[in-house]
Amino acid sequence: MIQIIKASIWKQFGASIDMLKNSIEQCPEELLAKNKRIFYITYHTLIFLDYYLTIPPKDFSSQLPFTIKELNEIPRDAVDDVVPHRFYSKSELLNYLQASRDKCFNLIESLTEAKLNDRFIEEPEQGGRNYSITEILLYNMRHVQHHTAQLNLFLKQAGIEPPKWISRAK
């Protein structure tokens, strides 16, 4: 039964990541650089994809550094208080996404029935989430899907055909 669960989670989570990849690839570099909202949503999604795959979360370290800003310091177009140190190129973002995709696959592949019940526990200042590994994977997948849909809307508004639906990861 665990093999069916792992395969199903990976096929759907991997498809979500692949859809995000296609959205980033579809976005012209100049639009990514010019439209800060698109850049911040992309960056935010990548950071939290990686973060929610880090067990325990206190061990999280991003490949693309950021600073946590106070509310009054957050740039107007930023999604939250996680502000990148600089503009990261599309290739840097895609490389980070590939590393997180690999991390996701490896985490899911390593799951056992016992590990499904392990906990993702944050400190209160990070949000205080206390989820099973199963739930944090589903939460993370939903988060990726949500922001991928936003990116696709921005692409469409810019006159760019958004990528097609992917039903399952390979």
N, C-alpha and C positions, 0 to 999 in steps of 0.2 A: 504493500500500500504506500509506503514512504516514497518509492520510486515514482509512482504515478503522481503523487503530490509534488515532488520536486520537479518532475518534467513539466507539469502543468503550470506551476509558478514560474519556472524559467521561460517557457514559451510565451507567456503573457507579459511578464516583466521585461524580458528581452525584446519583445515586439514594441513595448512602450519606449524603451531606450532607442531602438532602431528608428522609430518615428521621430524622436527628438533629434537624432543624428541627421535624418533626412531634412528636417526643418532648418537646422543650422546650415547644412550644406546648400540648401535652396536659397538661403539669405545671402545676397551679395555683400561682400566685405565692406563696401562703402555704406550700405544701409545699416549694417551692424555697427559701424563706427559713428555714423551720423545720428542714428536713432538710439539715444541712451536707454530708453525704455526696453527696447529689444535686447540690447546688450545686458542690462541689469537682470532681466528675466532669465536670459540664457545662463548668465553667470550664477545667479541664485539657484536655478534648477540643478546645475552641475555640482555646486557646493553641497547642497542638501542631499542630492543623490548619493554622493560619496559619504557624507556625514552619517546618514541613516543606515549605511552599510557597515559602519565602524562599530564593532562590538568589543569592548565597551566604548561608548561615545567619548569618554574622556581621553581616549587615545587618538582622536581625530587630528589629522594634520593634512592640510590641503596642498596639492601640487601648484595651485594658483593662489598665492597669498592674498589675504584680506585683513581688514581692520574692523573691529566692532566699534561702531560710532554711537555716541549719545544721540537721543532723539533730535535735538536742535542742530546736530552736525550732519545729518543724513542728507545727501543730495536729493533734490526734488524728484528726480526720475528714479531714484533707487526703490527697490522692492521692500527692503527691510534694513536693518542696522548692519548687515554684512556688506561692507564696501570694499571692492577690489583695490589693490595697491595701485593698479594702472589698468589701462585698456589692454585686454588680451586679444590677440589675433584669432581669426576663425580657426586656423590650424592648431593653435594652442588649446582652444576650447574643444576642438574635436579630438585631440590627443588625450585630453583629460577625460572626455566622455568615454573613449575607448578603454582607458585604464579603469574607469568605474564600471564599465560593462563587464570587463574581465573579473573585477572584484565581485560584482554581483553574481556572475556565473559560478565563481569559485565558492562563494558563501552558500549559495543554494545547493551546489553539488556536494558540499561537506555536511549538509544537514542530516541528522538522524532523528528518530522519533523523540529522543530525549532533548536534543538541541532545539527542536521546534518550540519547546516550552521554556528555553532559556530566556533571559530578560534583557531588553534594551532599556537601561535606566539612566536618565539624565539627572544632572544636578538641578535644583530648583531654578537657578539663574539661567539655565539653558532651556527651560520649558517644563522640566519636571516630568517628562513622559516616562511611563513605566509600562512597556508593551512586551508581549511575547515576541520572539523572533518572527513567528508567523505574521503577527499583526504589524510589526514595523515594516516587513517586506511589502505587505499589501498597502499600508499607508504611504510608503515611499513610491510604489508604483502609481498610486492615485495622484500623488504630488507631481510626478513626472508627466502624467497624462494631462493634468490640469494646465500646466505651463506650456506644454507642447501645443495644446489647443489655442492658448493665447498667442503664441508665436505664429501659428498658422493664420490666425485672424489678422495679425499685423502684416504678414506677407500678402494676404489677399487684399488688404486695404492699400498696400503699396503697388498693387497691380501685378503681383507675382503669384503664379499658380502654386498653391500649397501642395506638399507631397501627398501621395495617396496613402490610404489606410493600409496598415500591415496587420494581418490577423494573427500571425505567430512568428516567433523568432526561429531562426534556423539553428 
